[in-house]
Amino acid sequence: MTDALTIGELAARSGVAPSALRFYEAQGLIAAHRTSGNQRRYERAMLRRTALVQAGRAAGIPLEQIRTALATLPSDRTPTRRDWERLSRDWRNDLDRRIGTLQALRDRLTTCIGCGCLSIDACGLLNPDDEASRVGPGAHYLERASLRASGS
């Protein structure tokens, strides 16, 4: 029995649809070799790589960042816990920033998100005379609140 998995076996073991596995392969996130009959075969290490892709996607990490992270993994073995710890450390700052933004949005959702639009009654209190427009476009109050929440 070979260690290589068919696309159906990888899909069943990983819980990822075959179409998604083909997409991941096309994006350079996982790799397969072809049999003489042109069928895909995946090394068992692709199970762990697929799990890393799924974890990154669940955390909202863009595929380009996931691809860059996976490129740092050795191709001759299954990624280890230490590999995952290194990758997740690299993603942590980005996740902390996103969490801070979401918390600031949640906390200001019923008043003003700092857009400077003056379309909500409360904006007259939080942004009198459209002071936010002098800073330029964007949700400046939300960004400041996000920075405070993340400790930056």
C-alpha positions in Angstrom: 0.0 0.0 0.0 1.3 3.4 -1.0 1.4 6.4 1.4 0.0 8.7 -1.4 -3.7 9.6 -1.1 -6.2 10.1 -3.9 -8.1 13.3 -4.0 -11.1 11.5 -2.6 -9.1 10.2 0.3 -7.6 13.6 1.0 -11.0 15.1 0.9 -12.5 12.5 3.2 -9.6 12.8 5.7 -9.4 16.6 5.7 -13.1 17.5 5.4 -12.3 19.7 2.4 -14.2 19.3 -0.9 -12.2 18.0 -3.9 -13.0 21.2 -5.7 -11.4 23.2 -2.9 -8.3 20.9 -3.0 -7.9 21.4 -6.7 -8.2 25.2 -6.1 -5.6 25.0 -3.3 -3.3 23.0 -5.6 -3.8 25.6 -8.4 -2.9 28.3 -5.9 0.3 26.6 -4.8 -0.9 25.8 -1.3 -0.7 22.0 -1.6 0.9 19.8 -4.2 0.1 16.5 -5.9 2.0 14.3 -8.3 0.3 12.5 -11.2 0.1 8.8 -11.8 0.8 7.3 -15.2 -3.0 7.5 -15.7 -2.8 11.3 -14.9 -4.6 10.9 -11.5 -3.6 13.1 -8.6 -1.8 11.6 -5.7 -1.1 13.6 -2.5 1.6 12.8 0.0 0.3 12.4 3.5 2.0 15.7 4.5 -0.7 17.4 2.4 -3.2 16.5 5.2 -1.3 18.8 7.6 -0.8 21.5 5.0 -4.5 21.4 4.2 -5.3 21.8 7.9 -2.9 24.8 8.1 -4.7 26.3 5.1 -8.1 25.7 6.7 -6.9 27.2 10.0 -5.5 30.3 8.3 -8.7 30.7 6.3 -10.8 30.4 9.5 -8.7 33.1 11.0 -9.3 35.3 8.0 -5.7 35.2 6.8 -5.5 36.1 3.1 -4.5 33.2 0.8 -1.3 35.1 -0.2 -0.2 35.2 3.4 -1.0 31.5 3.8 1.0 30.7 0.7 3.9 32.7 1.9 3.8 30.9 5.3 3.6 27.5 3.7 6.5 28.2 1.5 8.7 28.4 4.6 7.8 24.8 5.5 10.1 21.9 4.5 8.8 20.0 1.6 10.3 16.7 2.7 8.3 16.1 5.8 4.9 16.7 7.5 4.8 20.1 9.3 5.3 19.8 13.0 3.8 21.5 16.1 6.9 23.7 16.1 6.2 24.7 12.5 2.6 25.6 13.4 3.8 27.6 16.4 6.1 29.6 14.2 3.4 30.2 11.5 0.8 31.2 14.1 3.2 33.6 15.8 3.6 35.4 12.5 -0.2 35.6 12.1 -0.9 36.7 15.7 -0.2 40.4 15.2 -2.5 40.6 12.3 -5.2 38.8 14.2 -4.8 41.1 17.2 -5.2 44.1 15.0 -8.4 42.6 13.5 -9.8 41.8 16.9 -9.1 45.3 18.0 -10.9 46.7 15.0 -13.9 44.4 15.6 -14.1 45.3 19.2 -14.0 49.0 18.4 -16.7 48.5 15.8 -18.8 46.6 18.2 -18.4 49.2 20.9 -19.3 52.1 18.6 -21.9 50.3 16.5 -24.9 52.1 18.1 -23.4 55.6 18.1 -20.9 56.3 15.3 -18.3 54.3 13.5 -16.2 57.4 12.9 -16.9 57.9 9.3 -17.6 61.6 9.5 -20.8 61.2 7.5 -23.0 63.1 10.0 -25.9 60.9 9.0 -26.6 59.7 12.5 -28.0 62.1 15.1 -25.1 61.3 17.5 -22.5 62.2 15.0 -23.2 65.9 15.8 -21.8 65.1 19.2 -18.9 62.9 18.3 -17.9 64.8 15.1 -19.1 68.4 15.4 -18.7 70.5 12.3 -17.4 67.4 10.5 -13.9 67.7 12.1 -13.1 64.2 10.9 -13.1 65.4 7.3 -9.8 67.3 8.0 -8.0 64.1 8.6 -9.1 62.6 5.3 -11.4 59.8 4.3 -11.9 56.7 6.4 -13.2 55.7 9.8 -10.7 57.6 11.9 -12.4 57.3 15.2 -12.8 53.6 14.7 -9.1 53.2 13.8 -8.0 55.1 16.9 -10.3 53.0 19.1 -9.0 49.9 17.4 -5.4 50.9 18.2 -6.3 51.6 21.8 -8.0 48.2 22.1 -5.0 46.4 20.7 -2.6 48.2 22.9 -0.7 49.8 20.0 
